[in-house]
Amino acid sequence: MNLEVFEAFNNGQLRLPGKTISFAEIPWSKHPVFEGLELKHILTAKDTNGEYSYHLVRIAPNKSILDHIHETQLETHEVLAGEGTCINDGQELAYAPGVISIIPKAVHHEVHAGQDGLYLFAKFFPALC
């Protein structure tokens, strides 16, 4: 598995006029419910006045984000590395690098990592946290 793109994001930067945020300085956070799921919160509600949030997501090999719903957020996934599947509104979608998936608000979804894990760039509108 090629992790070069994911590592570029993991050690990348957000560049804004007058401000640069180094991703390497943002710690990984373990998800409080889903085992094997870690998040790096690039931008949160406090940074965007609640309008959106950006997160790097890493799911350990053969682990899952089980069925859940976001009542008020549209969610997008950009697959950076690894493989897996997403069940989006009852339909199974294959996840591989280069895939982008959109999950509308109030739609049930789950994500399952394959044997090498799964690495995503997830965005929420409005912000998740």
C-alpha positions in Angstrom: 0.0 0.0 0.0 1.3 3.5 -0.9 0.9 5.9 2.0 2.8 8.8 0.4 -0.3 10.9 -0.2 -1.6 10.3 3.3 1.8 11.2 4.9 2.0 14.3 2.8 -1.4 15.4 4.3 -0.4 14.2 7.8 2.7 16.4 7.7 1.2 19.1 5.5 0.0 22.6 6.1 -3.1 24.7 5.8 -2.1 28.0 4.4 -4.3 31.1 4.8 -3.6 34.7 4.4 -1.5 35.6 7.4 -1.7 32.2 9.0 -0.2 28.7 8.4 -1.3 25.6 10.4 1.2 22.7 10.5 -0.7 19.4 10.6 2.3 17.7 12.2 1.6 19.8 15.3 -2.0 18.6 15.6 -2.3 15.5 17.7 -4.2 12.4 16.7 -7.3 11.8 18.8 -8.8 8.3 19.5 -12.5 8.2 18.8 -14.4 7.7 22.0 -16.7 4.9 20.6 -15.1 3.3 17.5 -12.1 1.1 18.2 -9.2 1.6 15.7 -10.4 5.0 14.6 -8.2 8.1 15.0 -8.9 11.7 13.9 -6.7 14.7 13.4 -8.9 17.8 13.6 -7.5 20.2 11.0 -10.2 22.8 11.3 -13.0 22.8 13.8 -16.2 24.8 14.5 -14.2 27.3 16.6 -12.0 28.0 13.5 -14.8 28.4 11.1 -17.7 30.0 13.1 -19.4 26.6 12.9 -19.7 26.5 9.1 -17.4 23.5 8.4 -14.8 21.2 9.8 -11.9 19.2 8.2 -10.4 16.0 9.6 -7.8 13.5 8.7 -9.1 10.0 9.5 -7.2 6.8 9.9 -9.0 3.5 10.4 -6.9 0.6 11.5 -6.8 -2.6 9.4 -10.1 -4.5 9.4 -11.8 -2.0 11.8 -15.0 -0.1 11.2 -16.9 3.1 11.8 -20.3 1.4 12.5 -23.7 2.6 11.4 -24.4 6.1 12.4 -26.1 9.3 11.2 -25.3 13.0 11.3 -28.7 14.8 11.5 -27.4 18.2 10.4 -24.1 17.7 8.6 -23.3 16.8 5.0 -20.1 14.7 5.1 -17.6 14.1 2.4 -14.8 11.5 2.2 -11.7 11.8 0.0 -9.8 8.5 0.1 -6.1 9.1 0.4 -4.7 5.6 0.9 -5.8 2.1 1.7 -9.0 0.3 0.7 -12.4 -0.5 2.2 -16.1 0.0 1.7 -18.7 2.6 2.7 -22.3 1.7 3.2 -24.0 5.0 2.2 -27.8 5.0 2.4 -27.9 1.2 2.1 -25.6 1.0 -0.9 -22.1 -0.4 -0.7 -19.4 1.8 -2.3 -15.8 0.6 -2.8 -13.2 2.9 -1.3 -9.8 3.2 -2.9 -7.4 6.1 -3.4 -8.9 8.9 -5.5 -12.5 8.1 -4.6 -14.7 10.9 -3.2 -18.0 10.1 -1.6 -20.7 12.4 -0.4 -23.0 11.5 2.5 -26.0 13.8 2.8 -27.3 14.9 6.2 -29.6 12.5 8.0 -28.4 9.5 6.0 -27.2 6.3 7.7 -23.6 5.3 6.8 -20.7 3.2 7.9 -17.1 2.7 6.8 -15.1 -0.5 6.9 -11.3 -0.6 6.4 -9.6 -3.4 4.5 -6.5 -5.4 5.5 -4.2 -2.4 5.1 -6.4 0.2 6.8 -8.1 3.2 5.3 -7.0 6.8 5.3 -9.5 9.6 4.6 -9.8 13.4 4.4 -13.3 14.0 5.8 -15.2 17.3 5.7 -18.4 18.3 7.4 -20.9 21.1 6.6 -21.8 22.6 9.1 -18.9 21.7 11.4 -19.1 18.4 13.3 -17.0 19.6 16.2 
